[in-house]
Amino acid sequence: MKGKFITFEGSEGCGKSTQSAMLYEYLKAKGKRVIYLREPGATKISEKIRDILLDAKNQAIAAQCEMLLYMASRAQIVAEVIEPALKKGVMVICDRFLDSTLAYQGYGLGMNIGLIRKVGAFTTRGITPDLTFFLDLAVKHGLRHRQANLDRIEMRSVNYHLRVRRGYLKLAQQEPKRIKVVKVEKDKYKTQGAIRKLVEKYVL
C-alpha cells in the first residue's frame, strides 16, 4: 500500500471526530492527497448499518450480532473506499476502525478478543493503520458532553464505558509503536498540536 492510513479512537465525548476532522483539514492545506471517513459509515451500505447499530430503539441486538454488523460495515468501507485509496497513494484518515470493535465489543461486552481479531483480519483484508491515536479522557467527563439524544451505545452503563477505556489502554500497551495515547486538553488546539507533532514524526 502506497498511501498512509491514520485512525482515531476514543471513548464517548473525547472529541475524536473534531480532532480527526482538524487533522484532515491541516493535511489538505499542506497539499496532501487525503480523504476523511467515519466508522461505521462512509458508504451507502455502511451508513444503513450505522443507523441500525446506533438506533436507541434497537436494544434487542445480541452481542454477536452487534460485533458482526460493525464488521460488515467495515468490510464494505475497506473494499469500496480504503483499499482503493491506499493503493492510489492517497492518505486515509478514519474516525474509528478495528480497535473500536476490540475495545467496545471485546473488552466492553466481554467477547473473545482472539475471535474478534480473526474476523477483523478477514474483514480488513489485512489492512492495518500506520498510526492510531487514542484520545484519552476520563469517562464521566466524556459522557457529560453527551447528555442529549444518546445513541444505543452511549446509553450503556458507566462501568461498561470504563471497561472500554481500560481496553483501549491495554491495546496501546500491546502496540506502542502504532497506537499513541494523546491526553485530551481543554483547549482543542493543544490536543491537535500534539497530534500533528506525532503525524510529522511517524507518517509524513
Secondary structure, 3 states (H helix, E strand, C coil): CCCCEEEEEECCCCCHHHHHHHHHHHHHHCCCCEEEEECCCCCHHHHHHHHHHHCCCCCCCCHHHHHHHHHHHHHHHHHHHHHHHHHCCCEEEEECCHHHHHHHHHHHCCCCHHHHHHHHHHHCCCCCCCEEEEEECCHHHHHHCCCCCCCCCCCCCHHHHHHHHHHHHHHHHHCCCCEEEEECCCCHHHHHHHHHHHHHHHCC
